[in-house]
């Protein structure tokens, strides 16, 4: 599979995640405005991929006739919760005084690093899973999408599945559909099917029941921001999964590159949670599903306290808060 996000020499290319699995479409983005719009409508998403998008946004800004730092701020502010976006912008901007080619070189380095780092983080996390669950075919549960499509390549939490599958240690994966935008049903299920991994999609609300029936050996999720104390911001619904896993004695493992760790954020209370368009809740498949005038609470993420997490694993190993 091609990289989720890449640089062609004069444009940023992304796999458009809004049309999968019905259509596999690659977009070329040539302006900062096009990139920001793609980020905000989730055509490119996932914390590691957003880090790459942030850096490539600065590359696009250097090729326009305008204020590079102002355009870079537009990119960094496109989505508030994932720290990787502003991290990628900052890394590329730090090379601005050396000229546009230095900015490009830094962005390309981030692309290469992301693939390597996520491969290593997920390898180490696979060892953690085996340590807690034993060396046997495992029934795993995933939430949202933390695979190839959420990174430049390979994946974070779903990368663990690739490692375990290569060792013959995956029986099946339960895929939370991940309401309201169905990143699990649309994206994770598609990736698992492409890789030949057995899976079943379930409603988000069925996860606790699946645990109670002994259908889950381990929960694997990614992260959009990790506070210094180990609190984890991830797709809405993750907190509830962690509570259920703790109740049933099931390991709950978070996998992310170290760029997702925000050491300036003491704990999860300070993480800004993005709230999205009420229309995502009020309609389904273009059909209205709620009364006129209904109020909506539609947070894109929640924060899981570190006490509910078995391990946060980066490319450096288990994170010690």
N, C-alpha and C positions, 0 to 999 in steps of 0.2 A: 504494500500500500504506500502511496506517495505521502510525503509529509503533510500534516494538517495545515501548516502555515509555512511559507517559504518565500524566497526572494528570487526573481527571475532575471534581474539585471536592470529592470526599469519599473517593476511593479511588485506588490505583495500579492501572492496567490494564497487562497484559502479554500478548503473544502467547505462548501456551504452547508452548515448543519441544520438549517431550517427546512430543507427539502428531503433529507434522508428519512426513512429508507426508500421512499418511492423513487427518488432521483439522486444520482451521484453527479453533482455539479461543482466545477471549480471556477471561482471568481478571481478576476484580476482587479486589484485596488491600486489606483495611481495617485490618489490625493489623501491628505489627512482626513478630510471630510468623509470620504468613502470608507476609510478604515474605521473611524469613530462610529459611523452608522452601522457598519457590520458588527462591531463589538456590542453596540446597544441592542441590536435586534437578535443577538446570539447566533449570528452566522458563524462567528468564531467565538469560542467559549472554553472554559476550563482554565484554572489558574496558571499552569505552566505555559499553555498556549498563549494566554494573555500577556505573560512576561515577554514572549517573543514578539507579540503584536506591539507592545509598548516600545520596544527597541526599534522595530521596523517603522513605527510611526515617526520616530525622530529622523530616520533615514529619509522618509518621504518629505518631512519638513525641510530638510537641508536642500532638497531639490526644488523647492518652491521659492518664489520671490516674496518672502515675508519674514515675520518674526519667528524664528525657529523655537525659541523658548516658550512663546505664547502658544504656538501650535502643539508643542510637546505637552503643555499643561492640559490642552483639550483632550489629548489622548489619555493622559494619566487620570483624568476626572470622568472618563466615559462610564466607568462602573466603580463604585466606591468600596466594595467589600474585599475583593481579591487584591492582596498586597503586591502580587507579582506584576500587575500592570504598571504601577508606579515604579516598582523596582527596575523593570526593563527600561522604562523611560529614563530613569536616573543613571543607569549604567551607560546608556548610549550618549546621553547629554554630557556626561563627564569627559567624553572624547571630542566635544564640539570644538574646543580651542585648537585641536590638532587638524581640523578640517573634515570635510564630508567623507573622505575615504576612510579616515580613522573611525568615524561613526559607523559606517557600513561594516568595517571589519569587526567592530565590537558586537554589532547586531548578529552578524553571521556566526561569531563565536558563541553567542547565547543559543542560537539554533543548534549548533553541534553539541554544546554542553548539555542541553536539555535532554536530547536523546540518550546520551551516555549516562547522565545523572539518574534519570528515571529508570533506566535499565538496572542500575546498581541498587537504587533504593528498593525497587520491587523484588530484586533478588534477595536482599537482606530481609525484607518483610516476609518473603516465602519461608525463610529459615525460622523466623519468629512464629509463623503460623504452624509449622511442623513441630516446633518445640512445645506449643500449647495444645495441639490437637493430635499429635502422633503422625507417623508416616503411614498413611492409609488413604484411600480415595475419599475426598472430602466434599461435603455439601456446603457451598459458600453462598453468602447473600451479599448482593451489591445494591447500592443506592445511587441514583443519578448516573453520570457517566464519568469515569476516571480512567478511560482507556486511551487508545491511540488518538482519538478525536479531541481529547482534552489536553493533549500535550503536543509537542512538535512531532513526536513519534513514540511508539512503544506503549506508553501509558504508565500511570502510577499504581493505584489500587488494582485496576484490571491487569496491569503488568504482572502482578503477583499471580493471577490466574494463568497467564502465559507460562511463567516459570513452573508452576505446579503441574500444569498440563504436560509440559515437556518431561516431567519426572513421573508421569502416570499417576498423579495424585489428585485428580479432579473427577468426582463422580458427576456433579452437576452444579449449576449456578442458578439460584433464585434471583430474578431481576425485578426489583421494585419498579413499577411503571414510572414513578416520579412525577406526580402531579405538580403544577398544572400543564407543563410543557412536554411531559413524557420523554425526558432525555433517556430514561432507562429503557422504555419500550421501543423507542425509535432508534437510539444510538447504541446503547450497550448491547441490546439483543442483536442488532445488526453486526456489531463487531464479533460477538461470540459465534454467530452463525457463520461469518466469514472464516473464523478460525477453527470451525468444526468442534466447538465445545458444547456439550449438552446443556440446555438451559430451559427454564420456565419463567414466564412473566407473571407477576402477581400484582394485585392492587396494593398500594402502599399500606392500606389498613389491614392487610393480611399478614404482615411481617411478624407481629407478635404471636399470632395464632400458629404460624409456621414454626416459630421457636418452641412454643408450648407443645407441639406435636413431635418434637425431636427431629425436625427436618433441616436444621441449620447447625453446622459445626463451628462456623466462624463468620463474622461480619467484616467486610472489607470496604472502606470508603476512602476518598481523597480528602482534600482540604483546600479552602480558598484563603484562609489566613489562620495562623497558629500563634497564639499569644505566648509571651515568655514563660508563663506558668503552665503551659500545655493545654489550655482551653482551645477548642477547635471550632472554627466557623466553617460550615459546609452547607450543602443544599438543604433547604427546608425539609424537615422530617428526620434528619440525622439524629437530633437530640432524642426524639422518641424512640428511635431504633436502639440507641445506646442504653436508655433506661430499660427497655425490654431485654436487651442482651445481658445487662447486669443482673436483672431479676432471674434469668434462666441460666446464669453461669456460663455464658457463651463469650469467647474472646471477641473483642471489638478493636480492630486494628486500623489505624490511620496511616496512609502512605502518601508522602509528598516530598518534593525537593526542598532543600534547606532554604531556598529563596522564599518559601511560603511562611517561614518562621519570622514573625515581626517582633524582634527583641525590644523594640521601643514601646510595645504594647504590653503592660504588666499582666493584664488578664483579659478575659473575653468581654468584660463589661464595657470596655471602650471601643469595641469593634462596631463600626457603622454598618448597619444591615440595610441593604438595598430593598426598597419596596417597589414592586412593578405594577404595570398597568392593570386596573381592575377588570378590564376586558378579558384578561387571561382566565379569570374565574367565572365571569358572568356568561360566557359563551363557550361552547365546545363544538369544534368542527364547523364553526360558522353559525351554529344554532344557539339562540338564547336559552339559557337553562336556569335563569333566576328571575324573580319578579322585577318589574320596573322600579327604579329607585333604590334597589338593594345596596347597602353599604358593603365594602369589601376590605378584608385584611389579607394582603398578598405579599408577605416577605419572601424574598428569594432565598434567604439563608437563615440558619439558626446557629446558636453557639452551644456546643456540648462541653460541659465542665470536665476538666482533666481527670477527675476522680472516677468517671465512667469509662475512661479509655484504657484499654489493656496496654497498648503501646502506640506511640507515634514514631514512625520509622522514616528517616531521610537517607540520603546517600551516605551519611556518616554513621548510620546505625540508629539505635533507639535513642530518641531525644530525652535528655534529662532536664526537666523543667528547672 
